[in-house]
Amino acid sequence: MSAAKTSGKVSRRPLFGRMYPKMAAAMDEGGMTERRRELLAGPSGEAIEVGAGHGVNFPHYPAEVVQVVAVEPESRLRARAQASAGESSQLARVRRARRSGCTREPMQDSTAP
Ligand SMILES: C[S@@+](CC[C@H](N)C(=O)[O-])C[C@H]1O[C@@H](n2cnc3c(N)ncnc32)[C@H](O)[C@@H]1O
């Protein structure tokens, strides 16, 4: 697997990190935006998004979600997600995820419906 430097951090999937925002924009133009809204309607409280990409879901969380903890391993996408989190109305916090293994997050157990 190749690795490339992105803002001083190693990205292990540099091509994916560059391509995914363009792919997602094309999908959103093709109707994915509405699908994102449908999928994210309903939750409340704190949410965790595993694999947040560049944070394209953040604006679609309903107002009842008071915080989104988002984890993303790819450094280029994570940087964009952090910028998106700053613009979103939710208090989104973006964390680094490990591609192999678990990331510990300060979330309560048994909070899923
Ligand atoms: C198909 S993208 C979806 C991004 C975003 N949630 C969306 O709806 O557009 C999947 C994301 O999961 C991330 N990912 C891959 N392996 C992961 C892992 N082990 N833990 C967390 N995220 C991971 C990828 O880097 C990628 O950004």
The ligand as a MOL file (V3000), in Angstrom:
LIG
                    3D

  0  0  0     0  0            999 V3000
M  V30 BEGIN CTAB
M  V30 COUNTS 27 29 0 0 0
M  V30 BEGIN ATOM
M  V30 1 C -17.5940 5.3060 1.4350 0
M  V30 2 S -16.7760 6.4710 2.5440 0 CHG=1
M  V30 3 C -18.2210 7.2060 3.3200 0
M  V30 4 C -17.9310 8.5940 3.8580 0
M  V30 5 C -19.1450 9.3350 4.4570 0
M  V30 6 N -19.6740 8.6580 5.6430 0
M  V30 7 C -20.2370 9.5550 3.4440 0
M  V30 8 O -21.3750 9.1560 3.7010 0
M  V30 9 O -19.9630 10.1470 2.4070 0 CHG=-1
M  V30 10 C -16.1680 5.3550 3.8670 0
M  V30 11 C -15.1760 6.0290 4.8090 0
M  V30 12 O -14.7940 5.1130 5.8350 0
M  V30 13 C -13.4270 5.3250 6.1250 0
M  V30 14 N -12.8580 4.1120 6.7660 0
M  V30 15 C -12.2550 3.0630 6.1830 0
M  V30 16 N -11.8290 2.1900 7.1120 0
M  V30 17 C -12.1880 2.6940 8.3290 0
M  V30 18 C -12.0170 2.2490 9.6730 0
M  V30 19 N -11.4060 1.0990 9.9610 0
M  V30 20 N -12.5200 3.0180 10.6710 0
M  V30 21 C -13.1580 4.1710 10.3860 0
M  V30 22 N -13.3310 4.6540 9.1340 0
M  V30 23 C -12.8530 3.9060 8.1120 0
M  V30 24 C -12.8120 5.6590 4.7730 0
M  V30 25 O -11.5750 6.3550 4.9040 0
M  V30 26 C -13.9150 6.4920 4.1300 0
M  V30 27 O -13.7390 7.8830 4.3590 0
M  V30 END ATOM
M  V30 BEGIN BOND
M  V30 1 1 1 2
M  V30 2 1 2 3
M  V30 3 1 2 10
M  V30 4 1 3 4
M  V30 5 1 4 5
M  V30 6 1 5 6
M  V30 7 1 5 7
M  V30 8 2 7 8
M  V30 9 1 7 9
M  V30 10 1 10 11
M  V30 11 1 11 12
M  V30 12 1 11 26
M  V30 13 1 12 13
M  V30 14 1 13 14
M  V30 15 1 13 24
M  V30 16 1 14 15
M  V30 17 1 14 23
M  V30 18 2 15 16
M  V30 19 1 16 17
M  V30 20 1 17 18
M  V30 21 2 17 23
M  V30 22 1 18 19
M  V30 23 2 18 20
M  V30 24 1 20 21
M  V30 25 2 21 22
M  V30 26 1 22 23
M  V30 27 1 24 25
M  V30 28 1 24 26
M  V30 29 1 26 27
M  V30 END BOND
M  V30 END CTAB
M  END
